[in-house]
């Protein structure tokens, strides 16, 4: 089983708490060139929902989407935030309890959603469907709990996302073990998977890239990744040296971004 879909590993190691994800988010917060903001852009897709909408987020992580848009949430929305990891739910609660806004937090496996048919106006799956072992089962569950006309907002990445970081891994002789992050569900293959269940599927891409002016945030990103255990400290030191050389020569390190979302209507 791939580490990307090994639920035990994801719960007890990679996402036992929010620290790894936090390390990866920092680099985007500090060095992204698109000033509009990813979470604001994703939230825009929800603005046409009813004033009393009922919403489920699967794999909510530390609830960045809601923390970043807290002032934009209609007062009557009923929002349930769920994750497979109790550690992530704890981080989500800590991020949102200070807002004074009411949210419900539940530990849920997307492959078995404990709600009746036609319960939600929207289901959000933000960069998480590639972690689900049985995606068709999860997508069928999402469709089941959506009301007629309800929408799935599923974000993910494309084949060129952070391709420079992938290249650094490959340079360290990890060609045979490196998997492109998110390969099971990408902007290239996600539409085909969703159209097996939804007749109307639209795709939108978020234009952005990184110009990184410090080496350590990149090293922290690499250390937080699923493949970090495959790198020795010597190999990591070699990557650092290469990055320091590039930064000295160019003044900044360019890293590609390729992210977007699918909107599927029931």
C-alpha positions as CSV (number, residue, x, y, z in Angstrom):
1,X,0.0,0.0,0.0
2,X,1.2,3.5,-0.8
3,X,2.1,5.7,2.1
4,X,-0.3,8.3,0.5
5,X,-3.3,6.1,1.2
6,X,-2.1,4.1,4.3
7,X,-4.6,5.4,6.8
8,X,-2.8,4.0,9.8
9,X,0.4,5.8,8.8
10,X,-1.5,9.0,8.0
11,X,-3.2,9.0,11.4
12,X,-0.3,8.0,13.6
13,X,2.6,9.6,11.8
14,X,2.3,12.1,9.0
15,X,-0.9,13.7,10.3
16,X,-0.9,12.8,14.0
17,X,-1.0,16.5,14.6
18,X,-0.7,19.6,12.4
19,X,3.0,20.1,12.6
20,X,4.0,18.6,9.2
21,X,1.2,20.4,7.4
22,X,1.9,23.6,9.2
23,X,5.5,23.4,7.9
24,X,4.4,23.0,4.4
25,X,1.8,25.8,4.5
26,X,4.3,28.3,5.7
27,X,6.3,28.3,2.5
28,X,3.1,29.1,0.6
29,X,2.0,31.8,3.0
30,X,5.4,33.6,2.8
31,X,6.5,33.1,-0.8
32,X,3.5,32.7,-3.0
33,X,3.2,35.3,-5.8
34,X,-0.6,35.3,-6.0
35,X,-1.6,37.8,-3.4
36,X,-5.3,36.9,-3.5
37,X,-4.8,33.9,-1.3
38,X,-5.6,30.2,-1.9
39,X,-8.1,29.8,0.9
40,X,-10.0,33.0,-0.1
41,X,-10.1,31.7,-3.6
42,X,-11.5,28.3,-2.6
43,X,-14.0,30.0,-0.2
44,X,-15.3,32.1,-3.1
45,X,-16.9,28.9,-4.6
46,X,-19.1,28.6,-1.6
47,X,-20.6,32.1,-1.7
48,X,-23.6,31.1,-3.8
49,X,-24.8,28.6,-1.2
50,X,-28.1,29.2,0.6
51,X,-28.0,31.5,3.7
52,X,-28.9,28.5,5.8
53,X,-26.6,26.0,4.0
54,X,-25.4,22.8,5.7
55,X,-21.8,22.1,4.9
56,X,-19.4,19.1,5.6
57,X,-15.7,19.3,5.2
58,X,-13.8,16.0,4.9
59,X,-10.2,16.1,5.9
60,X,-10.4,19.6,7.3
61,X,-6.9,19.5,8.8
62,X,-6.3,22.5,11.1
63,X,-9.3,24.3,9.5
64,X,-7.2,26.8,7.6
65,X,-10.1,27.4,5.1
66,X,-12.4,28.6,7.9
67,X,-9.8,30.4,9.9
68,X,-8.8,32.5,6.9
69,X,-12.4,33.4,6.0
70,X,-14.0,33.6,9.4
71,X,-15.5,37.1,8.8
72,X,-17.0,35.9,5.5
73,X,-19.1,33.0,6.8
74,X,-22.9,33.6,6.8
75,X,-24.3,33.5,10.3
76,X,-26.8,30.7,9.6
77,X,-24.5,28.3,8.0
78,X,-24.3,24.9,9.7
79,X,-20.7,23.7,9.4
80,X,-19.3,20.3,10.3
81,X,-15.6,19.8,10.2
82,X,-14.2,16.3,10.0
83,X,-10.9,14.5,9.7
84,X,-9.6,11.0,10.0
85,X,-7.0,12.2,12.6
86,X,-8.0,13.3,16.1
87,X,-4.8,15.3,16.3
88,X,-5.9,17.3,13.3
89,X,-9.4,17.9,14.8
90,X,-7.7,19.2,17.9
91,X,-5.7,21.6,15.9
92,X,-8.9,22.7,14.0
93,X,-10.7,23.3,17.3
94,X,-7.8,25.3,18.7
95,X,-7.7,27.5,15.6
96,X,-11.4,28.2,15.6
97,X,-12.5,28.2,19.3
98,X,-11.0,31.7,19.6
99,X,-13.3,33.0,16.9
100,X,-16.5,32.6,18.9
101,X,-18.1,30.9,15.9
102,X,-19.9,27.6,16.4
103,X,-18.5,24.6,14.5
104,X,-19.1,20.9,14.9
105,X,-16.0,18.6,14.9
106,X,-16.2,14.9,14.1
107,X,-13.8,12.1,13.3
108,X,-15.0,10.7,10.0
109,X,-13.6,8.4,7.3
110,X,-14.7,9.7,3.9
111,X,-15.4,6.1,2.8
112,X,-18.2,5.8,5.4
113,X,-19.9,9.2,6.1
114,X,-22.3,8.8,9.1
115,X,-25.1,11.0,7.7
116,X,-28.4,10.3,6.0
117,X,-29.0,10.7,2.3
118,X,-29.3,14.3,1.0
119,X,-28.1,16.0,4.2
120,X,-25.7,18.6,2.8
121,X,-25.7,21.5,0.4
122,X,-21.9,21.2,0.0
123,X,-19.1,18.8,0.8
124,X,-15.5,20.1,0.7
125,X,-12.5,17.8,0.2
126,X,-9.5,20.1,0.3
127,X,-6.3,18.3,-0.9
128,X,-7.4,15.0,0.6
129,X,-9.0,12.7,-1.9
130,X,-5.6,11.4,-2.9
131,X,-5.2,10.0,0.6
132,X,-8.4,7.9,0.4
133,X,-7.7,4.2,-0.2
134,X,-11.1,3.6,-2.0
135,X,-11.8,6.8,-3.8
136,X,-14.8,5.5,-5.8
137,X,-16.4,4.5,-2.5
138,X,-15.7,7.9,-0.9
139,X,-17.0,9.8,-4.0
140,X,-20.2,7.7,-3.9
141,X,-20.6,8.5,-0.2
142,X,-20.2,12.2,-0.9
143,X,-22.8,12.1,-3.7
144,X,-25.2,10.2,-1.4
145,X,-25.1,12.8,1.4
146,X,-25.5,15.7,-1.0
147,X,-28.9,17.2,-1.6
148,X,-30.1,17.5,-5.3
149,X,-28.2,20.4,-6.7
150,X,-25.6,20.2,-3.9
151,X,-21.9,20.5,-4.8
152,X,-18.7,18.8,-4.1
153,X,-15.7,21.2,-4.0
154,X,-12.6,19.0,-4.3
155,X,-9.2,20.7,-4.4
156,X,-6.0,19.0,-5.6
157,X,-2.7,19.6,-7.4
158,X,-1.5,19.0,-11.0
159,X,1.5,17.1,-12.4
160,X,3.7,20.2,-12.3
161,X,3.1,21.1,-8.7
162,X,6.4,21.7,-6.8
163,X,8.2,19.8,-9.6
164,X,11.5,21.3,-8.5
165,X,11.2,19.7,-5.1
166,X,10.5,16.4,-6.8
167,X,13.6,16.9,-8.8
168,X,15.7,17.4,-5.7
169,X,14.5,14.1,-4.3
170,X,15.3,12.4,-7.5
171,X,18.8,13.8,-7.5
172,X,19.4,12.0,-4.2
173,X,18.9,8.6,-6.0
174,X,15.3,8.2,-5.0
175,X,14.0,7.8,-8.6
176,X,12.4,4.4,-7.9
177,X,10.7,5.3,-4.6
178,X,9.5,8.8,-5.3
179,X,5.9,9.2,-6.1
180,X,4.5,12.5,-7.4
181,X,2.6,14.0,-4.6
182,X,-1.1,13.5,-5.0
183,X,-0.7,11.2,-8.1
184,X,-3.9,9.1,-7.3
185,X,-6.2,12.2,-7.7
186,X,-4.8,15.2,-9.7
187,X,-6.1,18.0,-11.9
188,X,-5.2,15.7,-14.8
189,X,-7.1,12.6,-13.7
190,X,-9.7,13.8,-11.2
191,X,-12.3,14.8,-13.6
192,X,-12.6,11.3,-15.1
193,X,-13.0,9.9,-11.6
194,X,-15.7,12.4,-10.6
195,X,-17.6,12.0,-13.8
196,X,-18.3,8.4,-12.9
197,X,-20.7,9.8,-10.2
198,X,-21.4,13.4,-11.2
199,X,-22.7,14.5,-14.7
200,X,-21.5,18.0,-14.2
201,X,-17.9,18.5,-13.3
202,X,-16.0,21.8,-13.7
203,X,-12.3,22.5,-13.2
204,X,-10.6,25.8,-12.2
205,X,-6.9,26.4,-11.7
206,X,-5.3,28.8,-9.3
207,X,-2.4,30.7,-11.0
208,X,0.6,30.9,-8.7
209,X,4.2,30.1,-8.1
210,X,6.9,30.5,-5.4
211,X,9.9,32.8,-5.3
212,X,11.7,31.6,-2.1
213,X,14.4,33.9,-0.7
214,X,15.5,31.6,2.2
215,X,16.8,28.1,2.2
216,X,15.5,26.9,5.6
217,X,11.7,27.0,4.7
218,X,12.5,24.7,1.8
219,X,14.4,22.3,4.1
220,X,11.6,22.4,6.6
221,X,9.1,21.5,3.8
222,X,11.2,18.6,2.7
223,X,11.6,17.3,6.3
224,X,7.8,17.4,6.8
225,X,7.1,15.4,3.7
226,X,6.1,11.7,3.5
227,X,9.4,10.9,1.8
228,X,11.6,12.6,4.3
229,X,12.5,9.3,5.9
230,X,14.1,8.2,2.7
231,X,16.7,11.0,2.9
232,X,19.8,10.7,5.1
233,X,21.2,13.7,6.8
234,X,24.1,13.7,4.3
235,X,21.7,13.8,1.4
236,X,19.7,16.6,3.0
237,X,22.9,18.5,3.6
238,X,23.7,18.2,-0.1
239,X,20.3,19.6,-1.0
240,X,20.9,22.5,1.3
241,X,24.3,23.2,-0.3
242,X,22.7,23.2,-3.8
243,X,19.9,25.5,-2.7
244,X,22.4,27.9,-1.0
245,X,24.4,28.0,-4.3
246,X,21.3,28.7,-6.4
247,X,20.1,31.4,-3.9
248,X,23.5,33.1,-4.0
249,X,23.6,33.0,-7.8
250,X,20.0,34.1,-8.5
251,X,18.8,35.8,-5.4
252,X,15.7,33.7,-5.2
253,X,14.6,30.1,-5.8
254,X,11.7,29.5,-8.2
255,X,9.3,26.7,-7.4
256,X,6.3,25.9,-9.6
257,X,2.8,25.6,-8.3
258,X,-0.1,23.8,-10.0
259,X,-3.2,23.8,-7.9
260,X,-6.9,24.0,-8.5
261,X,-10.3,22.6,-7.8
262,X,-13.2,20.5,-9.2
263,X,-16.7,21.6,-8.7
264,X,-19.1,18.6,-9.1
265,X,-22.9,19.2,-9.0
266,X,-25.4,16.5,-8.0
